[in-house]
Amino acid sequence: MDHSLIDIIILGIVEGVTEFLPVSSTGHLILAGDLLGYDPERWKVFNIVIQLGAILAIVVLYWRTLLAVARGLLARQPESLRFARNILLAFVPAVAIGLALHKQIEALLGRADVVAVALIVGGIAILVVERLAGKATVKGVADIPVKTAIGIGFIQCLAMVPGVSRSGATILGALSLGVERRTAAEFSFFLAIPTMLGATALELFKNRAALDAHEMNAIGIGFVVAFVTALVVVKAFVAMIGRYGFAPFAWYRIIAGSVALVWLFAK
């Protein structure tokens, strides 16, 4: 096993572990790349595309829910229509803002210092929301009101800053708007499907000329590793938040961000 393959597996594991936790998968991939001495430009496409492996894990784990929604849409069942409506409404802001600020977002993808600060700030935000969030009144993705779904969609856009965490932003946004924990997490999972599909399609299209066989092989291996890892992590995550809430992830973010800052300044 050569060193390149080890790097690919490491990044695949990092992606699978962190994609659905409120700790920022992109931020961890950037920090891991900086720690291991990677050229961030060289691994940018890889880091984005392997997220589809983690997304596939959600499709596999929640296939019954997704199939029921698909059948319900064909039968025009109100609950399935509301489910799809909420995902679509929360997805639209990311498309609009992502396309408008694409160049600015790309410029931040190699900034390990931005990631470290965002981890700390995000951790503090989680602790604040956990303490101040009111009583949850919304249970079930289909029961999320229109205004709440749109609000979560705009809050998700904060995750365009690496280190903020897409799942963290959507989950915290949902909690602050009255959605209970499990529903907030699952809404974040389902919203990731169109969001990451869109981001991946855009990145592949933009870099299509540079994708040779070696690059595609690397992406394929990273995809599989991220998929298998995410299968394990998502189940454990849902069980953990039901018992402990999000505070453990907040403290992890604060500690990881602080250590990263010290390390970056000491380089």
BELCOR-V510120 format. One record per helix or strand of 3 or more residues. SS is the DSSP state (helix for helix, strand for strand). FROM is the first residue (numbers start at 1). TO is the last residue. If there is no record, write none. Layout:
ss->[SS:SS]
from->[FROM:FROM]
to->[TO:TO]
//
This chain:
ss->[helix:helix:helix:helix:helix:helix:helix:helix:helix:helix:helix:helix:helix:helix:helix]
from->[3:25:40:51:63:78:102:112:141:146:166:181:208:213:247]
to->[18:35:49:61:74:100:108:132:143:160:176:206:210:244:266]
//
